[in-house]
Amino acid sequence: MSEQWREIGDRVYVRRHKSFDMNVGLVVGDGHCLVLDTRTSHREAADLIQAIRRITGSPWTVLNTHSHFDHYFGNAMFLPGEIWGHARCAEEIELYGEQQRADVIASLPGDRREELEEVELVAPDHTFTTTATLDIGGRLVHLRHFGLGHSSNDVVAQVPDAGVVFAGDLVEEGAPPAFSDSYPLDWPNTVAAMLTEMPEQVIVPGHGAVVDRAFAVAQQAELVTVAELAARAHVEGLRDLIARFPYPEDVARQAIERAFLQLDSLPTA
């Protein structure tokens, strides 16, 4: 992929990166802009800033769509701009950011470990729990947390005057959804709420190609299947159910593990 900006709505851009197949969004208003996610390190963020400056020289506000390393490890490079996120996003970065760093370093080749060791972890300093609206140079961008899903703190950004929704990792293209610290029983309802309340036709996933509503609807149906099969497996045992999941076995097993954690935490009668 070229890692060039693609304009997907009026002054709304997406840049898709080779690193983690990661999407960054840019909404440009009059004298201000919004940057959606900051990539995996200060070095990647510096590259992103150079790319932003080819579009606009305006000051920025940043939104972290959720508290996973590839979406916020570049935050420090965007200071002193405001950094927005869900309240739990800030909490989880404060609590678990260093563990995330250690886990990522352990999984990366040696030539990237020093880069990650140098990252300054910065959490959002502007938070909300359900809804917020940002004025980006005269353009309104609505932020919503629809519930648990890919993480505990997924934020969706709606740009109604451009017909674009940034869904973060609630929607995934090019690979199965990631269930590592997900809430599989809630995820389908969360995406359904997003689709019900946000009618836009252009949906930007956290990773992969920009998609349309039909893609998101189909993926929501897959997530329903995952939730239903995982709940059945909790009662009946896995048996032949694993073959019925819409995703590869390793992904299905991770979804089942996370769903079982949810089910086992429910109070008993």
Residue pairs with C-beta under 8 A, 6 or more apart in sequence:
1 16
1 17
1 18
3 15
3 16
3 17
3 18
3 51
4 15
5 13
5 14
5 15
5 26
5 51
5 54
5 55
6 13
6 14
6 15
6 16
6 210
7 13
8 14
8 162
8 164
8 202
8 204
8 210
9 159
9 162
9 163
9 164
9 202
10 161
10 162
11 27
11 28
11 29
11 139
11 162
12 25
12 26
12 27
12 28
12 159
12 162
12 164
13 25
13 26
13 27
13 28
13 55
14 23
14 24
14 25
14 26
14 204
14 210
15 23
15 24
15 26
15 48
15 51
16 22
16 23
16 208
16 209
17 23
17 24
17 39
17 44
19 39
19 40
19 44
19 70
20 40
20 70
20 207
21 174
21 175
21 207
21 208
22 37
22 39
22 40
22 70
22 71
22 206
22 207
23 37
23 204
23 205
23 206
23 207
23 208
23 210
24 35
24 36
24 37
24 38
24 39
24 48
25 34
25 35
25 36
25 37
25 157
25 166
25 204
26 33
26 34
26 35
26 36
26 52
26 55
26 56
27 33
27 34
27 36
27 136
27 139
27 141
27 157
27 159
27 162
28 55
28 56
28 58
28 136
28 137
29 58
29 135
29 136
29 137
29 138
29 139
30 137
30 138
31 58
31 59
31 137
32 58
32 59
32 60
32 61
32 136
32 137
33 52
33 55
33 56
33 58
33 59
33 60
33 61
33 136
33 137
34 60
34 61
34 62
34 63
34 134
34 136
34 141
34 157
35 48
35 52
35 60
35 61
35 62
35 63
35 78
36 62
36 63
36 65
36 157
36 166
37 63
37 64
37 65
37 70
37 71
37 72
37 168
37 206
38 45
38 48
38 62
38 64
38 71
38 72
38 73
38 74
38 75
38 77
38 78
39 45
39 47
39 48
39 70
39 71
39 73
39 74
40 69
40 70
40 73
40 74
40 104
40 116
41 73
41 74
41 115
41 116
41 118
41 119
42 73
42 74
42 76
42 77
42 115
42 118
42 119
42 120
43 115
44 73
44 74
45 73
45 74
45 75
45 76
45 77
45 78
46 77
48 74
49 77
49 78
52 60
58 137
59 81
60 78
60 81
61 81
61 82
61 83
61 84
61 134
61 136
62 75
62 78
62 81
62 82
62 83
62 84
62 124
63 83
63 84
63 85
63 134
63 143
63 155
63 157
64 71
64 72
64 75
64 83
64 84
64 85
64 89
64 124
64 155
65 71
65 85
65 154
65 155
65 156
65 157
65 166
65 168
65 169
65 206
66 85
66 86
66 89
66 150
66 151
66 153
66 154
66 155
66 168
66 169
67 85
67 88
67 89
67 90
67 92
67 93
67 96
67 151
67 152
67 153
68 100
68 151
68 169
69 100
69 101
69 104
71 168
71 169
71 206
72 85
72 89
72 93
72 122
72 123
72 124
73 101
73 116
73 119
73 121
75 83
75 121
75 122
75 123
75 124
76 119
76 120
76 121
76 122
79 122
82 125
82 126
83 122
83 123
83 124
83 125
83 126
84 124
84 126
84 127
84 128
84 132
84 134
84 143
85 123
85 124
85 126
85 127
85 153
85 155
86 124
86 127
86 128
86 129
86 145
86 153
86 154
86 155
87 127
87 128
87 129
87 153
88 152
88 153
89 123
89 124
89 127
89 153
89 155
90 123
90 124
90 125
90 127
92 151
92 152
92 153
93 121
93 122
93 123
93 124
94 123
97 121
97 123
98 121
101 116
101 117
101 119
101 121
104 116
105 113
105 116
105 117
108 116
128 143
128 145
129 145
130 144
130 145
131 142
131 143
131 144
131 145
132 142
132 143
133 140
133 141
133 142
133 143
134 140
134 141
134 143
139 159
139 161
140 160
140 161
141 157
141 158
141 159
142 157
142 158
142 160
143 155
143 156
143 157
143 158
144 155
144 156
144 158
144 194
144 197
144 198
145 153
145 154
145 155
145 156
146 154
146 156
146 170
146 190
146 191
146 193
146 194
146 197
147 186
147 189
147 190
147 193
148 154
148 183
148 186
148 187
148 190
149 170
149 182
149 183
149 186
149 187
149 190
149 191
150 168
150 169
150 170
150 177
150 178
150 182
150 187
150 206
151 169
151 181
151 182
152 181
152 183
154 168
154 169
154 170
154 190
155 168
156 165
156 166
156 167
156 168
156 170
156 194
156 198
157 165
157 166
158 164
158 165
158 166
158 198
158 200
159 165
159 166
159 200
160 200
162 202
163 200
163 201
163 202
164 200
164 202
164 203
164 204
165 194
165 198
165 200
165 202
165 203
165 204
166 204
167 191
167 194
167 203
167 204
167 205
167 206
167 216
168 205
168 206
169 177
169 178
169 205
169 206
169 207
170 187
170 190
170 191
170 194
170 206
171 191
171 203
171 205
171 206
171 211
171 215
171 216
171 219
172 178
172 205
172 206
172 207
172 208
172 219
173 205
173 207
173 208
173 209
173 210
173 211
173 215
174 207
174 208
174 209
175 207
175 208
176 247
176 248
176 251
177 187
177 219
177 223
177 247
177 251
179 251
179 254
179 255
179 258
180 254
180 258
181 258
182 255
182 258
183 258
183 262
184 223
184 226
184 227
184 230
184 255
184 258
184 259
184 262
185 227
185 230
185 231
185 259
185 262
185 263
186 262
187 223
187 226
187 227
188 220
188 223
188 224
188 226
188 227
191 216
191 219
191 220
191 223
192 220
194 216
195 213
195 216
195 217
195 220
200 213
201 212
201 213
202 210
202 212
203 210
203 211
203 212
203 213
203 215
203 216
204 210
204 211
205 211
222 246
222 247
225 244
225 245
225 246
226 245
226 246
226 247
226 252
226 255
226 259
227 259
229 241
229 244
229 245
230 255
230 256
230 259
230 260
231 259
231 263
232 241
233 239
233 241
233 242
233 256
233 260
234 259
234 260
234 263
238 256
242 249
242 252
242 253
242 256
245 251
245 252
245 255
247 255
